[in-house]
Amino acid sequence: MGSKMERENRIYGGPNTIKYRLGAIYLAYNKDKHNYRVGYNSEENIRGPIQNGFHNIAGVSHFRVLPQVGSFLWRLLHTKPFYSMLTKPNFWIAILLCFSCTKKVEELSMNKSSYHGSELRIDGYYYSELSSDNSVGVAVFYRDGVCIHLFLGISGTSDTLNFIEKEILLNRNLISSLWAEPTEVGVFEINGQALEFECWQAGRTIRPFKFNCSIRNDTTFYLKNVITDSEGSTIQYNLPYHFKKFEPKPDSTNTFIK
């Protein structure tokens, strides 16, 4: 297959080389015939360095590293809920250590600014419809101008909102680890019907991605695109997010955003 692909500067080209991508690390847990898996999918931090590293050894061309947003993955292979492992602090510490190749953190380009408007309700969280890569976005906004946003690749969970609330938003160990890294957290601004937020993403360097959205009403916005680097590499979306009232919201205490 590789010999039929176009090569340019030792990078495979052609339309089929960027159609399908998955680079995930999973931790599996088996007990009493229940098979549980939790992991992380990252084009930059997992698929790229591992696959292209083997290509270096073999002396063949690379597959281009695409500007994709990483996402957490859950897979439940039994109807019994898998909650116990996710709530153990040592589990999440191990997950984050796997994905953090460096502690260098690039600066946000946006400044924190308090939000006093009414364009969007912020007394809860926003969840997206299922994206083209079978993930769900979750966003939380705060009056002081900080925010949390992450994509969840959820499979086998019948009640997605219940999972988001119990195992993400109320998981103090997970939320604390996001602010400590920092990953999936940042700042936001609203100007008229335009919502823009910038959140750090884990990779070889922890760098900010900029999310551009349009507000439909005070309970709905659409994610339009994500800018993934300083050169303007962009992922296009047309992904609606819907509001759900929820309290208590996760703690937003951090040392990275002043």
N, C-alpha and C positions, 0 to 999 in steps of 0.2 A: 504493500500500500504506500509506504513512504517513498519508493522510487518513482511513483507516479505524481507525487505532489511537487508543486513549484517550490524552489528553495531560493531565498534571498538573504544574503548575509547570515547564512547558517540558521535561518528561521524557516520552518515549513509554512507555505502559503496555500492559497486555494480556498474555496468557499466552505469545504467540509471540515477544515482544521479547527474552526472556532464554534462549531455547531453544538457540541456536547462537551461539558466540562464538569468534573467532580473531583475534588481532592480533599478527602476527609480522613480524620483520625477518630476512631471510635474506641470507647471503653465499653466492654460487654460484661454483663452480670447475669449468671444463671443460678436459679434456685427453685427447687420444687417444680421443675418443668416450666418455669417462667423465664423468658429470654428478654432481657432489657439491654438497650444500647443507647449511649449518649455520646455525642461527638461534636466536631466542629469542621465545617467545610471552608477552605480558604484556597483560592487560586494562587495568591501571591506567596503565602507562608507555608503551604503544604504541597499542593500539586506541582507548582512551578519548580521549587528547589529539589524535590525528590525525583520527579520524572526527568527533568532536564539534567539533574545530576547524573543519573544513569546514562543519559544520552551523551554527556561529556565523556564518561568512561568508555562508551562504545564508539565514540568519535563520529556521532551522527548529529544532524541538525536538531534544534530545539523546537518545541511548540511555544508560540508566543504567549507570554503571561498576560491574561486579559484583566482589565480594570473592573473586577467584580467585587461586590461587597460580601464579606464573609458572613456566615450564619451558623448558629447553633443547630444541632440536629438531635432529635429524639425519635426513637423507634420503640414502640411497645408491641411485642409479639405475643401478648396474651391479654385477655380482657381485664385482668387484675391490675389496678392502677399502680404505677411505678413512681412512688414519691419518696421512699425512705432514703435512697442513695443521693437523690438530688439535694436533700436538705442537710447533708453532712458537710461540714466546712472543709475537711481534708480532701473530699472529692473535688470540690470546685477549685481549691488551691492547686491540685494536681492538673486539672484541666488548663488553668491559666498558665502554669509553668510550661506546659507543652507548647503553647501558642506564642510565648513571648521570647523571641530570639534576642531581643535587645531592650535596654531600658531607655534608649534615646526617644524623647517625645518632642515632636515638632510643635511649634506654636500654632494656636488657632489664629486665623486671619480676622475673625469677627470678635468684637468686644462684648462683654456681658452688659446688658441693659435691662433694667426692670420693665416688666410688662404690666401696664395698667389699663389695657384696652378691653374690649368686649367682642372682638372679631371671632375669637375662639374660646370655648369653655375650657377651663383648665382644672376643674374640680373632679378629675378622674383621669382616664387614659384613653388613647386612641389605638385601635387595632385595624389592620388592613384586611381587605379581601385577599384571597389566595393569589400569590403572584405567579408569574410564568414558570418560576423554578420551584414551585410548591412550598413557598415559605410565607410566613405571616409577619408583617411589621408591627412593632409595638412602640408607641411614643408617649412620653410623659413630659409635660411642660409645667414650669414653676414660675411664680410671680417675680422671682429675683432674676429671671432671664436664663436659667440653666435648663437643661433638658436631658432626657435619656431616650435613646432610640436603638433598637436592635431588631434584627430579622431572626425569626425562629423557624427552623425546618422541622415541622411537627408531623409525625406519621403515626397512625394508630390511636390517636386521642380523639374521642368522640365529642368531648366538651372542651373546646379550645379555650374559651374565655375563663372557665373555671381553672384550667391548667395555668393560663397566664397569670391569674390573680394569686393562686396558692403557691405555685412553684417558681414564679419570677418576681412579681411585685412584693409579695410578703416574705420572700426569701432574703433575710437580712444579710446572710453571709455572701450570697451572690451579688446583691446590690452594693455592699461595701467593697467587694473585690473589683467591681466595675469602676468605682470612683478611685480606688487605690492605684489602679494600673497606669493611666486611665484608659478604658475602652468603652465604646458605645455611649459615651456621655459627652456633653458639650454645651453650646449656647444657641439661642434662637432669637429671631427678630420678626416682627410682623409690620408690614407697611401696606396699608390698604388691604387688598385681597391677596397679597403676596406673603407667603410664609417661607422663611429661609432658616435652616439650622445647620450647624457644623458640629460633627461628632468625631472623636478619635476612633480609629480602627486599628486593630492589632495586625502587625506584619513584621517584616524584618526591621522596619522603623514604625513606631506608632505615630501615624500621621492623620490629619483631619480630612474627612470627606464632607463635601458641602451638598446638602439636600435642598432642592428647589421645589416649592409646592404652590398650589393655588387654592385659596379658600373658597368653598362653595357656600357654606353657611357656618353658624357658630358651632356645629357639631360634625362637620364634614370637610375634609380637605383632600386634595389629590397630589400625590407625589409625582412630579413631572420628570425630573432627572437627578442624577447624582454625579457630581464632579469629583473624581478620585485622585487627582494630582495637580501640581502647579502648572502642568502643560495643558490642562483643560480636558483630559480624557473623560468622557462622559458616558454614563449608562442611562438609556432612555426608559422611562416608565410612563404609565398612565394608571396609577394604582390608587384607588379610593381608600381613605381611612375614616372610620366611624367612631364617634365618642361613646364612652360608657362611664357613667358616674361611679366613682370608687373612692373609698377611704378606709384606712389611712394610706396616703400616697407614700412611696418609698422615700427614705431619708436622702436628701441631696447634699449633705455636708461633704466638703472636699477641700483639698489644699491646692488644686491645680488651677482653678478658675477664681480669679480675684474680682 
